[in-house]
Amino acid sequence: MKIWYQSYTDPDEHRDYIERLDRFLQAAKDPGTRIDLKGLKPSAKHVHGLTEFRCAEQVIRNAIRAEREGYDAFIVGHFQDAGLNEAKSVVDIPVLGLGESSMLYACTLGRKIGLVTIDRIFIPWHEDQVLRYGLEKRVVGVRAIDTNLDEFMQAFTTEAGYRLVLDRFGREVAPLVANGIDVILPAGGLPMLLLAREQGFAIGGAPVVNGIPIAVKMAEMAVALHRLNGLAVSRAANFAKPPPLALAEFLATRAPLPDDRS
């Protein structure tokens, strides 16, 4: 089994994070599974919907490339899931999103789920995401840590930086738990990987869920089920395949497929 894991970070600019993420992915996979971690250039370093849109276009192309290169599944390793629906519609291999997988699995762990994102600008994005997945009765709170990308990167390399982010995360979680939320989901690969060092992490009895291994295991399961009985994404409506000419026009807007620059 061969899986393409698509990070939205730059493998050169964020080398420490990429190397740590790769080690974590290799530890999370089953024996016999190969996971190839890929990055984006330019990465999603600007916190804005326009950046999400730009990165989504790269990710859709990479999903097509992954299928053509014989990958069995494609993981959108970005909690906002930008490009996820479009990627599902253009390839026949399973496509899993970090956000979608994490939220769906969190529903098995408790009744009320709270998201803690890395920037306030993402709060409306996540609220729309929750509505899109039909989880508005389950994911009932979204808060944001007051931090930035540089502080997160420092948190991976210094104990002081780690404690700073951990304390800020805890401050945002406290009112969610006080309001009856019983599952906490860090809304991003960065905080998920950072907090992975806390085994059995819970705040006020509410588990803090790391969605990265969840996405890996769901991708492995999707491939296994497809091999077992042919189960695949619906083509009836939302994920119907585009007409061949529409796909050709999309690919023709740039080079047919990007070079592997990760």
Buried (B, 14 or more C-beta within 10 A) or exposed (E): BBBBBBBBBBBEBBEEBBEBBBEBBEEBBEEEBEBBBBBBEEBBBEBEEEBBEBBBBBBBBBBBBBBEEEBBBBBBBBBBBBBBBBBBBBBEBBBBBBBBBBBBBBBEBBEBBBBBBBBEEBBEBBBEBBEBBEBEEBBBBBBBBEBEBEBBBBBBEEEEBBEBBBEBBBEBBEEBBEEEBBBBBBBBBBBBBBBBEEEEBBBEEBBBBBBBBBBBBBBBEBBBEBEEEEEBBEEEEEBEBEEEEEBEEBBEEEEEEEEEEB
